[in-house]
Structure formats: structure tokens, C-alpha cells
Amino acid sequence: MCYCQDCRAFARWLGTPDITDAYGGTDIVQVAPSSVTFSAGSSRLRSMRLSPKGLLRWYSDCCRVPMGNMVSVGLPFVGMARARLGDVPSSVIGPPIGINGRSAIGGMPPGAVARAPLGMIVHVVPLIFGWWLRGRGRPSPYFTAEGVPLVVPQVLTAEEHAPLYARA
């Protein structure tokens, strides 16, 4: 469960506030890019960045649904909004861990921590490294075989960026 201002700004930009909870958090599930497939509508896939060096944030341009967040093709890691994954039980993906709670709306949510807890980092880093070793970054539904994004990301201007954070 990420309470950072960037996740809220992306939800505002998309016009999909239903992916955030009362504290402004988004439940994100980490997966390897090669495990992501789109059964339909892949031609509608678009990407954006909130800033020139921000995460690649993928979405469907027809309904403005978030389709994944990632750093680059070289880092085999996609964060997907759990609200869009259907009824995947917690026994499969685990319970949410509230991170970036210091940025939550209305104060620190119950059970959240100010930053990413060490235990989560200790779990995620070997997971990503293992995906990298096993080549789980490709194929990726977000990039060509050569590692080029399927679409050029739209990078928000300062004028576009500012209102998304005004109501942080």
C-alpha cells in the first residue's frame, strides 16, 4: 500500500480516484514483466512520466485504467494496482504493507510505516535480482524485444504537474 504523492498524482491525472483508499494509498502488487499479459486492448497501452526521470506509468488510453509502473526495461519489476487485478486472494500475493505513510492524507494510517521497511526491502531486492537472473524481464508487454517502450512516454510539463500535487 503506497501512500506517496506520486501515486495519488497519477490517480488524479488518470481520473481514477477509486484506486486509492481514504488515506490516498494505492495497493500495489509487484510482479515480473514476463508474467504480465493483456488479453485485449494492448493497442490502447500508453505511458507517461510525472517528471523527466519519474517512473514509467502505463495505462489504457480508452478508459484511463492503470496498467503498471516500472523504472525501466532493465529492472524486471512492475507494480500493478491490485484494484485492477480482480479477485486475487491475499494468500497468493500477501497482505498489503503500508509504506510512505508520512505522505498519507490525514496522517499516518494504522499499520503503515513512514518509509519502506527494511524487511520489505530485504524481500524485494533478492526477488528482483532472481527475476533478472532468470530473464523474467522479457518478454514484456510494455517494450519491444529490443527494449524500446512500445509508445513514447508523455512527460508532464511543470504546468501539468503542479495541479496534481496541489491537493497532495
CORNORUR-V697279 format. One record per pair of residues at least 6 apart in sequence whose C-alpha atoms are under 7 Angstrom apart, sorted by the first residue. I is the first residue (numbers start at 1). J is the second residue. If there is no record, write none. Layout:
i->I j->J
i->I j->J
//
This chain:
i->1 j->25
i->1 j->26
i->1 j->27
i->1 j->28
i->1 j->96
i->1 j->97
i->1 j->98
i->1 j->99
i->2 j->25
i->2 j->26
i->2 j->27
i->2 j->28
i->2 j->98
i->2 j->99
i->2 j->100
i->3 j->24
i->3 j->25
i->3 j->26
i->3 j->99
i->3 j->100
i->3 j->101
i->3 j->103
i->3 j->104
i->4 j->100
i->4 j->103
i->4 j->104
i->5 j->103
i->5 j->165
i->5 j->168
i->7 j->26
i->8 j->24
i->9 j->164
i->9 j->165
i->11 j->17
i->12 j->164
i->13 j->164
i->14 j->64
i->19 j->26
i->19 j->83
i->20 j->26
i->23 j->104
i->23 j->105
i->23 j->106
i->23 j->109
i->24 j->104
i->24 j->105
i->25 j->104
i->26 j->81
i->27 j->81
i->27 j->82
i->27 j->96
i->28 j->79
i->28 j->80
i->28 j->81
i->28 j->82
i->29 j->79
i->29 j->80
i->29 j->81
i->29 j->82
i->30 j->77
i->30 j->78
i->30 j->79
i->30 j->80
i->31 j->77
i->31 j->78
i->31 j->79
i->32 j->76
i->32 j->77
i->32 j->78
i->32 j->131
i->32 j->136
i->32 j->137
i->33 j->76
i->33 j->77
i->33 j->78
i->33 j->136
i->33 j->137
i->33 j->138
i->33 j->140
i->34 j->136
i->34 j->137
i->34 j->138
i->34 j->139
i->34 j->140
i->36 j->141
i->37 j->141
i->44 j->60
i->44 j->61
i->44 j->62
i->45 j->58
i->45 j->59
i->45 j->60
i->45 j->61
i->46 j->58
i->46 j->59
i->46 j->60
i->46 j->61
i->46 j->151
i->47 j->56
i->47 j->57
i->47 j->58
i->47 j->59
i->47 j->151
i->47 j->152
i->47 j->153
i->47 j->154
i->48 j->56
i->48 j->57
i->48 j->58
i->48 j->153
i->48 j->154
i->48 j->155
i->49 j->55
i->49 j->56
i->49 j->57
i->49 j->153
i->49 j->154
i->49 j->155
i->49 j->156
i->50 j->155
i->50 j->156
i->50 j->161
i->51 j->155
i->51 j->156
i->52 j->155
i->55 j->69
i->55 j->70
i->55 j->71
i->56 j->69
i->56 j->70
i->56 j->71
i->57 j->68
i->57 j->69
i->57 j->70
i->58 j->66
i->58 j->67
i->58 j->68
i->58 j->69
i->59 j->65
i->59 j->66
i->59 j->67
i->59 j->68
i->60 j->66
i->60 j->67
i->66 j->81
i->67 j->80
i->68 j->78
i->68 j->79
i->68 j->80
i->69 j->78
i->69 j->79
i->69 j->80
i->70 j->77
i->70 j->78
i->70 j->79
i->73 j->147
i->76 j->128
i->76 j->131
i->76 j->132
i->76 j->136
i->76 j->137
i->77 j->128
i->97 j->112
i->98 j->111
i->98 j->112
i->98 j->113
i->99 j->112
i->99 j->113
i->99 j->114
i->99 j->115
i->99 j->116
i->100 j->113
i->100 j->114
i->100 j->115
i->100 j->116
i->101 j->108
i->101 j->109
i->101 j->112
i->101 j->113
i->101 j->114
i->101 j->115
i->102 j->108
i->102 j->114
i->131 j->137
i->139 j->145
i->142 j->149
i->142 j->150
i->143 j->149
i->143 j->150
i->144 j->150
//
